[in-house]
Amino acid sequence: MVPFTYGVDGRVFEVREAFQKMRQPKKAVPPEITALTGITNEMIAGQSIDPVEVAEFVSGAVLVQA
């Protein structure tokens, strides 16, 4: 997630520090995905995303685009 401030006309004025976390999926990362993204099974082993951290990060947002 990347927070930013923007004007009424849609112009972006500021881009702030992104929220970046990984989560271990139920299935292994296929080799073609590792080749495309560089993300390996070892990188995501045991990783999770804390919903409280996400809620805190977006708490001040006016708009969240999924």
Buried (B, 14 or more C-beta within 10 A) or exposed (E): EEBEEEEEEEEEEEEEEEBEEEEBEEEEBEEEEBEEEEEEEEEBEEEEEEEEEEEEBEEEEEEEEE
